[in-house]
Amino acid sequence: MEQYYRHFRNKKIYKFVAYATLEATEEEAVVYQAMYGDRRYWIRTKTNFFEEVEHEGKQVPRFQKISEDEALKEI
């Protein structure tokens, strides 16, 4: 089963690809893929990917997990 997330600001959908390790720091990271445009792959530290951020005066997840069904309706 695929895992999909929606970004808090741009509302675009991304697919979780894998966990990885940053070579320089050995910090855990998330590899994820945009489900729009050129479907580019991105890497972000695990801490940063799963952290909460302030948006419109509220604390919200940077990436909100959504169901596969919801994601597939939009991509």
N, CA, C and O atoms as a Tripos MOL2 file, in Angstrom:
@<TRIPOS>MOLECULE
protein
  300   299    75     0     0
PROTEIN
NO_CHARGES

@<TRIPOS>ATOM
      1 N           0.8450   -1.1910    0.0000 N.3       1 MET1
      2 CA          0.0000    0.0000    0.0000 C.3       1 MET1
      3 C           0.8850    1.2480    0.0000 C.2       1 MET1
      4 O           1.7860    1.3800    0.8290 O.2       1 MET1
      5 N           0.6270    2.1310   -0.9090 N.am      2 GLU2
      6 CA          1.3930    3.3740   -1.0400 C.3       2 GLU2
      7 C           0.9870    4.3550    0.0680 C.2       2 GLU2
      8 O          -0.1350    4.3090    0.5730 O.2       2 GLU2
      9 N           1.9140    5.2360    0.4330 N.am      3 GLN3
     10 CA          1.6320    6.2840    1.4090 C.3       3 GLN3
     11 C           1.7040    7.6320    0.7130 C.2       3 GLN3
     12 O           2.6640    7.9260    0.0010 O.2       3 GLN3
     13 N           0.6750    8.4500    0.9240 N.am      4 TYR4
     14 CA          0.6010    9.7630    0.2950 C.3       4 TYR4
     15 C           0.4280   10.8400    1.3600 C.2       4 TYR4
     16 O          -0.1720   10.6210    2.4130 O.2       4 TYR4
     17 N           0.9780   12.0120    1.0450 N.am      5 TYR5
     18 CA          0.9170   13.1520    1.9590 C.3       5 TYR5
     19 C           0.5650   14.4070    1.1820 C.2       5 TYR5
     20 O           0.8870   14.5370    0.0010 O.2       5 TYR5
     21 N          -0.1090   15.3380    1.8730 N.am      6 ARG6
     22 CA         -0.4260   16.6400    1.2920 C.3       6 ARG6
     23 C           0.4030   17.6990    2.0240 C.2       6 ARG6
     24 O           0.4310   17.7300    3.2540 O.2       6 ARG6
     25 N           1.0760   18.5630    1.2650 N.am      7 HIS7
     26 CA          1.8850   19.6340    1.8450 C.3       7 HIS7
     27 C           0.9710   20.7230    2.3950 C.2       7 HIS7
     28 O          -0.0290   21.0760    1.7690 O.2       7 HIS7
     29 N           1.3100   21.2490    3.5540 N.am      8 PHE8
     30 CA          0.4440   22.2080    4.2410 C.3       8 PHE8
     31 C           0.2300   23.5030    3.4550 C.2       8 PHE8
     32 O          -0.8430   24.0980    3.5480 O.2       8 PHE8
     33 N           1.2080   23.9440    2.6970 N.am      9 ARG9
     34 CA          1.0960   25.2390    2.0470 C.3       9 ARG9
     35 C           0.5950   25.1310    0.6150 C.2       9 ARG9
     36 O          -0.3690   25.8020    0.2450 O.2       9 ARG9
     37 N           1.2320   24.3040   -0.1870 N.am     10 ASN10
     38 CA          0.8310   24.2520   -1.6020 C.3      10 ASN10
     39 C          -0.3070   23.2740   -1.8740 C.2      10 ASN10
     40 O          -0.8610   23.2540   -2.9730 O.2      10 ASN10
     41 N          -0.6600   22.4590   -0.8720 N.am     11 LYS11
     42 CA         -1.7730   21.4950   -0.9590 C.3      11 LYS11
     43 C          -1.5460   20.4090   -2.0110 C.2      11 LYS11
     44 O          -2.4630   19.6570   -2.3410 O.2      11 LYS11
     45 N          -0.3300   20.3310   -2.5310 N.am     12 LYS12
     46 CA         -0.0170   19.3190   -3.5430 C.3      12 LYS12
     47 C           0.2490   17.9820   -2.8670 C.2      12 LYS12
     48 O           0.5440   17.9120   -1.6740 O.2      12 LYS12
     49 N           0.1360   16.9280   -3.6610 N.am     13 ILE13
     50 CA          0.2680   15.5680   -3.1410 C.3      13 ILE13
     51 C           1.6530   15.0080   -3.4600 C.2      13 ILE13
     52 O           2.1960   15.2040   -4.5480 O.2      13 ILE13
     53 N           2.1970   14.3100   -2.4760 N.am     14 TYR14
     54 CA          3.4990   13.6760   -2.5990 C.3      14 TYR14
     55 C           3.3910   12.2310   -2.1390 C.2      14 TYR14
     56 O           2.6260   11.9070   -1.2300 O.2      14 TYR14
     57 N           4.1680   11.3710   -2.7820 N.am     15 LYS15
     58 CA          4.1850    9.9550   -2.4210 C.3      15 LYS15
     59 C           5.4700    9.6490   -1.6650 C.2      15 LYS15
     60 O           6.5640    9.9950   -2.1120 O.2      15 LYS15
     61 N           5.3270    8.9930   -0.5150 N.am     16 PHE16
     62 CA          6.4740    8.5190    0.2350 C.3      16 PHE16
     63 C           7.1510    7.4340   -0.5810 C.2      16 PHE16
     64 O           6.4880    6.5220   -1.0740 O.2      16 PHE16
     65 N           8.4760    7.5260   -0.7290 N.am     17 VAL17
     66 CA          9.2300    6.5360   -1.4950 C.3      17 VAL17
     67 C          10.0360    5.6320   -0.5670 C.2      17 VAL17
     68 O           9.9490    4.4080   -0.6650 O.2      17 VAL17
     69 N          10.8260    6.2280    0.3380 N.am     18 ALA18
     70 CA         11.6800    5.4300    1.2130 C.3      18 ALA18
     71 C          12.3000    6.3000    2.2890 C.2      18 ALA18
     72 O          12.3360    7.5260    2.1870 O.2      18 ALA18
     73 N          12.7850    5.6310    3.3190 N.am     19 TYR19
     74 CA         13.6680    6.2970    4.2730 C.3      19 TYR19
     75 C          15.0840    6.1560    3.7350 C.2      19 TYR19
     76 O          15.4020    5.1800    3.0570 O.2      19 TYR19
     77 N          15.9260    7.1250    4.0360 N.am     20 ALA20
     78 CA         17.3160    7.1020    3.5840 C.3      20 ALA20
     79 C          18.1800    7.6910    4.6940 C.2      20 ALA20
     80 O          17.6720    8.1410    5.7210 O.2      20 ALA20
     81 N          19.4800    7.6810    4.4730 N.am     21 THR21
     82 CA         20.4230    8.2670    5.4170 C.3      21 THR21
     83 C          21.2500    9.3090    4.6770 C.2      21 THR21
     84 O          21.8240    9.0280    3.6250 O.2      21 THR21
     85 N          21.3070   10.5180    5.2370 N.am     22 LEU22
     86 CA         22.1310   11.5590    4.6420 C.3      22 LEU22
     87 C          23.5950   11.2080    4.8860 C.2      22 LEU22
     88 O          24.0020   11.0020    6.0290 O.2      22 LEU22
     89 N          24.3660   11.1410    3.8450 N.am     23 GLU23
     90 CA         25.7610   10.7080    3.9240 C.3      23 GLU23
     91 C          26.5850   11.6040    4.8370 C.2      23 GLU23
     92 O          27.3550   11.1020    5.6550 O.2      23 GLU23
     93 N          26.4440   12.8870    4.7180 N.am     24 ALA24
     94 CA         27.2980   13.8250    5.4500 C.3      24 ALA24
     95 C          27.0780   13.7920    6.9590 C.2      24 ALA24
     96 O          28.0210   13.9830    7.7270 O.2      24 ALA24
     97 N          25.8310   13.5510    7.3910 N.am     25 THR25
     98 CA         25.5150   13.6390    8.8240 C.3      25 THR25
     99 C          24.9710   12.3490    9.4030 C.2      25 THR25
    100 O          24.8250   12.2270   10.6190 O.2      25 THR25
    101 N          24.6730   11.3900    8.5500 N.am     26 GLU26
    102 CA         24.0250   10.1320    8.9320 C.3      26 GLU26
    103 C          22.6490   10.3550    9.5620 C.2      26 GLU26
    104 O          22.1520    9.5030   10.2980 O.2      26 GLU26
    105 N          22.0450   11.4940    9.2710 N.am     27 GLU27
    106 CA         20.7020   11.7910    9.7600 C.3      27 GLU27
    107 C          19.6880   11.0590    8.8910 C.2      27 GLU27
    108 O          19.8690   10.9230    7.6810 O.2      27 GLU27
    109 N          18.6170   10.5900    9.5300 N.am     28 GLU28
    110 CA         17.5600    9.9210    8.7790 C.3      28 GLU28
    111 C          16.8330   10.9350    7.8980 C.2      28 GLU28
    112 O          16.6320   12.0860    8.2830 O.2      28 GLU28
    113 N          16.4480   10.4830    6.7180 N.am     29 ALA29
    114 CA         15.7660   11.3550    5.7640 C.3      29 ALA29
    115 C          14.6040   10.6110    5.1260 C.2      29 ALA29
    116 O          14.4940    9.3890    5.2220 O.2      29 ALA29
    117 N          13.7420   11.3780    4.4750 N.am     30 VAL30
    118 CA         12.6060   10.8400    3.7320 C.3      30 VAL30
    119 C          12.8140   11.1790    2.2620 C.2      30 VAL30
    120 O          13.1150   12.3210    1.9150 O.2      30 VAL30
    121 N          12.6540   10.1910    1.4140 N.am     31 VAL31
    122 CA         12.6480   10.3990   -0.0320 C.3      31 VAL31
    123 C          11.1750   10.3820   -0.4380 C.2      31 VAL31
    124 O          10.4370    9.4560   -0.1000 O.2      31 VAL31
    125 N          10.7600   11.4170   -1.1680 N.am     32 TYR32
    126 CA          9.3600   11.4950   -1.5740 C.3      32 TYR32
    127 C           9.2640   12.0550   -2.9820 C.2      32 TYR32
    128 O          10.1830   12.7140   -3.4680 O.2      32 TYR32
    129 N           8.1420   11.7820   -3.6270 N.am     33 GLN33
    130 CA          7.9800   12.1440   -5.0370 C.3      33 GLN33
    131 C           6.7500   13.0160   -5.2160 C.2      33 GLN33
    132 O           5.6730   12.7070   -4.7060 O.2      33 GLN33
    133 N           6.9270   14.1120   -5.9500 N.am     34 ALA34
    134 CA          5.7930   14.9820   -6.2960 C.3      34 ALA34
    135 C           4.8580   14.2200   -7.2260 C.2      34 ALA34
    136 O           5.3120   13.5270   -8.1350 O.2      34 ALA34
    137 N           3.5780   14.3440   -7.0040 N.am     35 MET35
    138 CA          2.5860   13.6870   -7.8510 C.3      35 MET35
    139 C           1.9480   14.6810   -8.8190 C.2      35 MET35
    140 O           0.7630   14.5890   -9.1410 O.2      35 MET35
    141 N           2.7580   15.6270   -9.2700 N.am     36 TYR36
    142 CA          2.3190   16.6440  -10.2270 C.3      36 TYR36
    143 C           3.5360   17.0610  -11.0510 C.2      36 TYR36
    144 O           4.6690   16.7310  -10.7040 O.2      36 TYR36
    145 N           3.3010   17.7690  -12.1160 N.am     37 GLY37
    146 CA          4.3970   18.2960  -12.9330 C.3      37 GLY37
    147 C           5.3410   17.2100  -13.4160 C.2      37 GLY37
    148 O           4.9110   16.1980  -13.9680 O.2      37 GLY37
    149 N           6.6380   17.4320  -13.2020 N.am     38 ASP38
    150 CA          7.6390   16.4750  -13.6830 C.3      38 ASP38
    151 C           7.8620   15.3040  -12.7220 C.2      38 ASP38
    152 O           8.7270   14.4620  -12.9620 O.2      38 ASP38
    153 N           7.0920   15.2480  -11.6460 N.am     39 ARG39
    154 CA          7.1520   14.1590  -10.6540 C.3      39 ARG39
    155 C           8.5590   13.9770  -10.0820 C.2      39 ARG39
    156 O           9.0520   12.8630   -9.9050 O.2      39 ARG39
    157 N           9.1590   15.0900   -9.8100 N.am     40 ARG40
    158 CA         10.5170   15.1400   -9.2640 C.3      40 ARG40
    159 C          10.5820   14.4420   -7.8980 C.2      40 ARG40
    160 O           9.6110   14.4340   -7.1420 O.2      40 ARG40
    161 N          11.7380   13.8650   -7.6070 N.am     41 TYR41
    162 CA         12.0100   13.2700   -6.2980 C.3      41 TYR41
    163 C          12.6670   14.3150   -5.4040 C.2      41 TYR41
    164 O          13.4600   15.1400   -5.8590 O.2      41 TYR41
    165 N          12.3190   14.2600   -4.1220 N.am     42 TRP42
    166 CA         12.8410   15.1980   -3.1420 C.3      42 TRP42
    167 C          13.3600   14.4220   -1.9340 C.2      42 TRP42
    168 O          12.9450   13.2900   -1.6850 O.2      42 TRP42
    169 N          14.2720   15.0440   -1.1890 N.am     43 ILE43
    170 CA         14.7820   14.4720    0.0500 C.3      43 ILE43
    171 C          14.7210   15.5590    1.1130 C.2      43 ILE43
    172 O          15.1030   16.7070    0.8840 O.2      43 ILE43
    173 N          14.2330   15.1670    2.2730 N.am     44 ARG44
    174 CA         14.1160   16.0930    3.3970 C.3      44 ARG44
    175 C          14.4260   15.2840    4.6550 C.2      44 ARG44
    176 O          14.1150   14.0940    4.7100 O.2      44 ARG44
    177 N          15.0260   15.8980    5.6520 N.am     45 THR45
    178 CA         15.2820   15.1410    6.8770 C.3      45 THR45
    179 C          13.9560   14.6300    7.4390 C.2      45 THR45
    180 O          12.9110   15.2620    7.2830 O.2      45 THR45
    181 N          14.0220   13.4890    8.0860 N.am     46 LYS46
    182 CA         12.8150   12.8860    8.6690 C.3      46 LYS46
    183 C          12.1810   13.8460    9.6840 C.2      46 LYS46
    184 O          10.9620   14.0080    9.7270 O.2      46 LYS46
    185 N          13.0250   14.4690   10.4890 N.am     47 THR47
    186 CA         12.5300   15.4280   11.4810 C.3      47 THR47
    187 C          11.7650   16.5580   10.7990 C.2      47 THR47
    188 O          10.6700   16.9180   11.2320 O.2      47 THR47
    189 N          12.3320   17.1100    9.7470 N.am     48 ASN48
    190 CA         11.7030   18.2140    9.0340 C.3      48 ASN48
    191 C          10.4220   17.7540    8.3380 C.2      48 ASN48
    192 O           9.4200   18.4690    8.3660 O.2      48 ASN48
    193 N          10.4360   16.5910    7.7230 N.am     49 PHE49
    194 CA          9.2630   16.0960    6.9960 C.3      49 PHE49
    195 C           8.0670   15.9400    7.9360 C.2      49 PHE49
    196 O           6.9450   16.3040    7.5840 O.2      49 PHE49
    197 N           8.3100   15.4020    9.1250 N.am     50 PHE50
    198 CA          7.2040   15.0930   10.0390 C.3      50 PHE50
    199 C           6.9280   16.1730   11.0830 C.2      50 PHE50
    200 O           6.0640   15.9880   11.9410 O.2      50 PHE50
    201 N           7.6430   17.2930   11.0280 N.am     51 GLU51
    202 CA          7.4240   18.3140   12.0530 C.3      51 GLU51
    203 C           6.1350   19.0970   11.8190 C.2      51 GLU51
    204 O           5.5700   19.0960   10.7260 O.2      51 GLU51
    205 N           5.6960   19.7560   12.8700 N.am     52 GLU52
    206 CA          4.5650   20.6690   12.7730 C.3      52 GLU52
    207 C           5.1050   22.0690   12.5370 C.2      52 GLU52
    208 O           6.1550   22.4470   13.0560 O.2      52 GLU52
    209 N           4.3620   22.8310   11.7390 N.am     53 VAL53
    210 CA          4.7320   24.2010   11.4110 C.3      53 VAL53
    211 C           3.5450   25.1090   11.6880 C.2      53 VAL53
    212 O           2.4040   24.6530   11.7570 O.2      53 VAL53
    213 N           3.8210   26.3930   11.8440 N.am     54 GLU54
    214 CA          2.7340   27.3440   12.0500 C.3      54 GLU54
    215 C           2.2050   27.7920   10.6920 C.2      54 GLU54
    216 O           2.9670   28.2040    9.8180 O.2      54 GLU54
    217 N           0.8950   27.7040   10.5330 N.am     55 HIS55
    218 CA          0.2460   28.1140    9.2840 C.3      55 HIS55
    219 C          -1.1010   28.7300    9.6320 C.2      55 HIS55
    220 O          -1.9690   28.0870   10.2220 O.2      55 HIS55
    221 N          -1.2490   29.9860    9.2520 N.am     56 GLU56
    222 CA         -2.4760   30.7290    9.5230 C.3      56 GLU56
    223 C          -2.8420   30.6800   11.0080 C.2      56 GLU56
    224 O          -4.0020   30.5010   11.3780 O.2      56 GLU56
    225 N          -1.8190   30.8460   11.8430 N.am     57 GLY57
    226 CA         -2.0140   30.9160   13.2870 C.3      57 GLY57
    227 C          -2.2020   29.5860   13.9860 C.2      57 GLY57
    228 O          -2.4770   29.5640   15.1860 O.2      57 GLY57
    229 N          -2.0630   28.4740   13.2780 N.am     58 LYS58
    230 CA         -2.2540   27.1470   13.8770 C.3      58 LYS58
    231 C          -1.0230   26.2910   13.6420 C.2      58 LYS58
    232 O          -0.2890   26.4960   12.6750 O.2      58 LYS58
    233 N          -0.8000   25.3380   14.5240 N.am     59 GLN59
    234 CA          0.2450   24.3380   14.3300 C.3      59 GLN59
    235 C          -0.3480   23.1970   13.5120 C.2      59 GLN59
    236 O          -1.3440   22.5900   13.9060 O.2      59 GLN59
    237 N           0.2610   22.9140   12.3900 N.am     60 VAL60
    238 CA         -0.2150   21.8550   11.4890 C.3      60 VAL60
    239 C           0.9800   21.0240   11.0260 C.2      60 VAL60
    240 O           2.1080   21.5150   11.0160 O.2      60 VAL60
    241 N           0.7390   19.7620   10.6420 N.am     61 PRO61
    242 CA          1.8430   18.9710   10.1040 C.3      61 PRO61
    243 C           2.3160   19.5570    8.7760 C.2      61 PRO61
    244 O           1.5060   19.9930    7.9580 O.2      61 PRO61
    245 N           3.6350   19.5630    8.5670 N.am     62 ARG62
    246 CA          4.1710   20.0290    7.2790 C.3      62 ARG62
    247 C           3.5910   19.1700    6.1520 C.2      62 ARG62
    248 O           3.1810   19.6940    5.1160 O.2      62 ARG62
    249 N           3.5600   17.8610    6.3560 N.am     63 PHE63
    250 CA          2.9580   16.9240    5.4120 C.3      63 PHE63
    251 C           1.8970   16.1250    6.1600 C.2      63 PHE63
    252 O           2.1990   15.4190    7.1220 O.2      63 PHE63
    253 N           0.6610   16.2430    5.7090 N.am     64 GLN64
    254 CA         -0.4610   15.5310    6.3300 C.3      64 GLN64
    255 C          -0.7100   14.2440    5.5570 C.2      64 GLN64
    256 O          -0.9300   14.2770    4.3460 O.2      64 GLN64
    257 N          -0.6760   13.1180    6.2480 N.am     65 LYS65
    258 CA         -0.9290   11.8390    5.5850 C.3      65 LYS65
    259 C          -2.3790   11.7980    5.1190 C.2      65 LYS65
    260 O          -3.2880   12.1890    5.8520 O.2      65 LYS65
    261 N          -2.5870   11.3210    3.8900 N.am     66 ILE66
    262 CA         -3.9340   11.1780    3.3420 C.3      66 ILE66
    263 C          -4.0900    9.7570    2.8250 C.2      66 ILE66
    264 O          -3.1060    9.0450    2.6240 O.2      66 ILE66
    265 N          -5.3230    9.3560    2.6160 N.am     67 SER67
    266 CA         -5.5680    7.9940    2.1420 C.3      67 SER67
    267 C          -5.1390    7.8580    0.6830 C.2      67 SER67
    268 O          -5.0770    8.8370   -0.0610 O.2      67 SER67
    269 N          -4.8500    6.6410    0.3060 N.am     68 GLU68
    270 CA         -4.4850    6.3670   -1.0800 C.3      68 GLU68
    271 C          -5.6470    6.7210   -2.0020 C.2      68 GLU68
    272 O          -5.4380    7.2700   -3.0830 O.2      68 GLU68
    273 N          -6.8640    6.4100   -1.5800 N.am     69 ASP69
    274 CA         -8.0440    6.7410   -2.3900 C.3      69 ASP69
    275 C          -8.1470    8.2450   -2.6400 C.2      69 ASP69
    276 O          -8.3980    8.6820   -3.7630 O.2      69 ASP69
    277 N          -7.9500    9.0260   -1.5880 N.am     70 GLU70
    278 CA         -8.0190   10.4910   -1.7200 C.3      70 GLU70
    279 C          -6.9340   10.9840   -2.6670 C.2      70 GLU70
    280 O          -7.1930   11.8330   -3.5200 O.2      70 GLU70
    281 N          -5.7330   10.4620   -2.5250 N.am     71 ALA71
    282 CA         -4.6150   10.8830   -3.3710 C.3      71 ALA71
    283 C          -4.8940   10.5400   -4.8320 C.2      71 ALA71
    284 O          -4.6940   11.3750   -5.7150 O.2      71 ALA71
    285 N          -5.3470    9.3380   -5.0860 N.am     72 LEU72
    286 CA         -5.5570    8.8950   -6.4680 C.3      72 LEU72
    287 C          -6.6720    9.6650   -7.1760 C.2      72 LEU72
    288 O          -6.6840    9.7510   -8.4040 O.2      72 LEU72
    289 N          -7.5980   10.2170   -6.4160 N.am     73 LYS73
    290 CA         -8.6590   11.0490   -7.0140 C.3      73 LYS73
    291 C          -8.1060   12.3660   -7.5480 C.2      73 LYS73
    292 O          -8.6870   12.9790   -8.4440 O.2      73 LYS73
    293 N          -6.9700   12.7950   -6.9830 N.am     74 GLU74
    294 CA         -6.4340   14.1220   -7.3220 C.3      74 GLU74
    295 C          -5.2310   14.0790   -8.2550 C.2      74 GLU74
    296 O          -4.8280   15.1160   -8.7810 O.2      74 GLU74
    297 N          -4.6560   12.9140   -8.4690 N.am     75 ILE75
    298 CA         -3.4480   12.8740   -9.3140 C.3      75 ILE75
    299 C          -3.7450   12.2670  -10.6640 C.2      75 ILE75
    300 O          -2.8500   12.1540  -11.5010 O.2      75 ILE75
@<TRIPOS>BOND
     1     1     2 1
     2     2     3 1
     3     3     4 2
     4     3     5 am
     5     5     6 1
     6     6     7 1
     7     7     8 2
     8     7     9 am
     9     9    10 1
    10    10    11 1
    11    11    12 2
    12    11    13 am
    13    13    14 1
    14    14    15 1
    15    15    16 2
    16    15    17 am
    17    17    18 1
    18    18    19 1
    19    19    20 2
    20    19    21 am
    21    21    22 1
    22    22    23 1
    23    23    24 2
    24    23    25 am
    25    25    26 1
    26    26    27 1
    27    27    28 2
    28    27    29 am
    29    29    30 1
    30    30    31 1
    31    31    32 2
    32    31    33 am
    33    33    34 1
    34    34    35 1
    35    35    36 2
    36    35    37 am
    37    37    38 1
    38    38    39 1
    39    39    40 2
    40    39    41 am
    41    41    42 1
    42    42    43 1
    43    43    44 2
    44    43    45 am
    45    45    46 1
    46    46    47 1
    47    47    48 2
    48    47    49 am
    49    49    50 1
    50    50    51 1
    51    51    52 2
    52    51    53 am
    53    53    54 1
    54    54    55 1
    55    55    56 2
    56    55    57 am
    57    57    58 1
    58    58    59 1
    59    59    60 2
    60    59    61 am
    61    61    62 1
    62    62    63 1
    63    63    64 2
    64    63    65 am
    65    65    66 1
    66    66    67 1
    67    67    68 2
    68    67    69 am
    69    69    70 1
    70    70    71 1
    71    71    72 2
    72    71    73 am
    73    73    74 1
    74    74    75 1
    75    75    76 2
    76    75    77 am
    77    77    78 1
    78    78    79 1
    79    79    80 2
    80    79    81 am
    81    81    82 1
    82    82    83 1
    83    83    84 2
    84    83    85 am
    85    85    86 1
    86    86    87 1
    87    87    88 2
    88    87    89 am
    89    89    90 1
    90    90    91 1
    91    91    92 2
    92    91    93 am
    93    93    94 1
    94    94    95 1
    95    95    96 2
    96    95    97 am
    97    97    98 1
    98    98    99 1
    99    99   100 2
   100    99   101 am
   101   101   102 1
   102   102   103 1
   103   103   104 2
   104   103   105 am
   105   105   106 1
   106   106   107 1
   107   107   108 2
   108   107   109 am
   109   109   110 1
   110   110   111 1
   111   111   112 2
   112   111   113 am
   113   113   114 1
   114   114   115 1
   115   115   116 2
   116   115   117 am
   117   117   118 1
   118   118   119 1
   119   119   120 2
   120   119   121 am
   121   121   122 1
   122   122   123 1
   123   123   124 2
   124   123   125 am
   125   125   126 1
   126   126   127 1
   127   127   128 2
   128   127   129 am
   129   129   130 1
   130   130   131 1
   131   131   132 2
   132   131   133 am
   133   133   134 1
   134   134   135 1
   135   135   136 2
   136   135   137 am
   137   137   138 1
   138   138   139 1
   139   139   140 2
   140   139   141 am
   141   141   142 1
   142   142   143 1
   143   143   144 2
   144   143   145 am
   145   145   146 1
   146   146   147 1
   147   147   148 2
   148   147   149 am
   149   149   150 1
   150   150   151 1
   151   151   152 2
   152   151   153 am
   153   153   154 1
   154   154   155 1
   155   155   156 2
   156   155   157 am
   157   157   158 1
   158   158   159 1
   159   159   160 2
   160   159   161 am
   161   161   162 1
   162   162   163 1
   163   163   164 2
   164   163   165 am
   165   165   166 1
   166   166   167 1
   167   167   168 2
   168   167   169 am
   169   169   170 1
   170   170   171 1
   171   171   172 2
   172   171   173 am
   173   173   174 1
   174   174   175 1
   175   175   176 2
   176   175   177 am
   177   177   178 1
   178   178   179 1
   179   179   180 2
   180   179   181 am
   181   181   182 1
   182   182   183 1
   183   183   184 2
   184   183   185 am
   185   185   186 1
   186   186   187 1
   187   187   188 2
   188   187   189 am
   189   189   190 1
   190   190   191 1
   191   191   192 2
   192   191   193 am
   193   193   194 1
   194   194   195 1
   195   195   196 2
   196   195   197 am
   197   197   198 1
   198   198   199 1
   199   199   200 2
   200   199   201 am
   201   201   202 1
   202   202   203 1
   203   203   204 2
   204   203   205 am
   205   205   206 1
   206   206   207 1
   207   207   208 2
   208   207   209 am
   209   209   210 1
   210   210   211 1
   211   211   212 2
   212   211   213 am
   213   213   214 1
   214   214   215 1
   215   215   216 2
   216   215   217 am
   217   217   218 1
   218   218   219 1
   219   219   220 2
   220   219   221 am
   221   221   222 1
   222   222   223 1
   223   223   224 2
   224   223   225 am
   225   225   226 1
   226   226   227 1
   227   227   228 2
   228   227   229 am
   229   229   230 1
   230   230   231 1
   231   231   232 2
   232   231   233 am
   233   233   234 1
   234   234   235 1
   235   235   236 2
   236   235   237 am
   237   237   238 1
   238   238   239 1
   239   239   240 2
   240   239   241 am
   241   241   242 1
   242   242   243 1
   243   243   244 2
   244   243   245 am
   245   245   246 1
   246   246   247 1
   247   247   248 2
   248   247   249 am
   249   249   250 1
   250   250   251 1
   251   251   252 2
   252   251   253 am
   253   253   254 1
   254   254   255 1
   255   255   256 2
   256   255   257 am
   257   257   258 1
   258   258   259 1
   259   259   260 2
   260   259   261 am
   261   261   262 1
   262   262   263 1
   263   263   264 2
   264   263   265 am
   265   265   266 1
   266   266   267 1
   267   267   268 2
   268   267   269 am
   269   269   270 1
   270   270   271 1
   271   271   272 2
   272   271   273 am
   273   273   274 1
   274   274   275 1
   275   275   276 2
   276   275   277 am
   277   277   278 1
   278   278   279 1
   279   279   280 2
   280   279   281 am
   281   281   282 1
   282   282   283 1
   283   283   284 2
   284   283   285 am
   285   285   286 1
   286   286   287 1
   287   287   288 2
   288   287   289 am
   289   289   290 1
   290   290   291 1
   291   291   292 2
   292   291   293 am
   293   293   294 1
   294   294   295 1
   295   295   296 2
   296   295   297 am
   297   297   298 1
   298   298   299 1
   299   299   300 2
@<TRIPOS>SUBSTRUCTURE
     1 MET1         2 RESIDUE 1 A MET
     2 GLU2         6 RESIDUE 1 A GLU
     3 GLN3        10 RESIDUE 1 A GLN
     4 TYR4        14 RESIDUE 1 A TYR
     5 TYR5        18 RESIDUE 1 A TYR
     6 ARG6        22 RESIDUE 1 A ARG
     7 HIS7        26 RESIDUE 1 A HIS
     8 PHE8        30 RESIDUE 1 A PHE
     9 ARG9        34 RESIDUE 1 A ARG
    10 ASN10       38 RESIDUE 1 A ASN
    11 LYS11       42 RESIDUE 1 A LYS
    12 LYS12       46 RESIDUE 1 A LYS
    13 ILE13       50 RESIDUE 1 A ILE
    14 TYR14       54 RESIDUE 1 A TYR
    15 LYS15       58 RESIDUE 1 A LYS
    16 PHE16       62 RESIDUE 1 A PHE
    17 VAL17       66 RESIDUE 1 A VAL
    18 ALA18       70 RESIDUE 1 A ALA
    19 TYR19       74 RESIDUE 1 A TYR
    20 ALA20       78 RESIDUE 1 A ALA
    21 THR21       82 RESIDUE 1 A THR
    22 LEU22       86 RESIDUE 1 A LEU
    23 GLU23       90 RESIDUE 1 A GLU
    24 ALA24       94 RESIDUE 1 A ALA
    25 THR25       98 RESIDUE 1 A THR
    26 GLU26      102 RESIDUE 1 A GLU
    27 GLU27      106 RESIDUE 1 A GLU
    28 GLU28      110 RESIDUE 1 A GLU
    29 ALA29      114 RESIDUE 1 A ALA
    30 VAL30      118 RESIDUE 1 A VAL
    31 VAL31      122 RESIDUE 1 A VAL
    32 TYR32      126 RESIDUE 1 A TYR
    33 GLN33      130 RESIDUE 1 A GLN
    34 ALA34      134 RESIDUE 1 A ALA
    35 MET35      138 RESIDUE 1 A MET
    36 TYR36      142 RESIDUE 1 A TYR
    37 GLY37      146 RESIDUE 1 A GLY
    38 ASP38      150 RESIDUE 1 A ASP
    39 ARG39      154 RESIDUE 1 A ARG
    40 ARG40      158 RESIDUE 1 A ARG
    41 TYR41      162 RESIDUE 1 A TYR
    42 TRP42      166 RESIDUE 1 A TRP
    43 ILE43      170 RESIDUE 1 A ILE
    44 ARG44      174 RESIDUE 1 A ARG
    45 THR45      178 RESIDUE 1 A THR
    46 LYS46      182 RESIDUE 1 A LYS
    47 THR47      186 RESIDUE 1 A THR
    48 ASN48      190 RESIDUE 1 A ASN
    49 PHE49      194 RESIDUE 1 A PHE
    50 PHE50      198 RESIDUE 1 A PHE
    51 GLU51      202 RESIDUE 1 A GLU
    52 GLU52      206 RESIDUE 1 A GLU
    53 VAL53      210 RESIDUE 1 A VAL
    54 GLU54      214 RESIDUE 1 A GLU
    55 HIS55      218 RESIDUE 1 A HIS
    56 GLU56      222 RESIDUE 1 A GLU
    57 GLY57      226 RESIDUE 1 A GLY
    58 LYS58      230 RESIDUE 1 A LYS
    59 GLN59      234 RESIDUE 1 A GLN
    60 VAL60      238 RESIDUE 1 A VAL
    61 PRO61      242 RESIDUE 1 A PRO
    62 ARG62      246 RESIDUE 1 A ARG
    63 PHE63      250 RESIDUE 1 A PHE
    64 GLN64      254 RESIDUE 1 A GLN
    65 LYS65      258 RESIDUE 1 A LYS
    66 ILE66      262 RESIDUE 1 A ILE
    67 SER67      266 RESIDUE 1 A SER
    68 GLU68      270 RESIDUE 1 A GLU
    69 ASP69      274 RESIDUE 1 A ASP
    70 GLU70      278 RESIDUE 1 A GLU
    71 ALA71      282 RESIDUE 1 A ALA
    72 LEU72      286 RESIDUE 1 A LEU
    73 LYS73      290 RESIDUE 1 A LYS
    74 GLU74      294 RESIDUE 1 A GLU
    75 ILE75      298 RESIDUE 1 A ILE
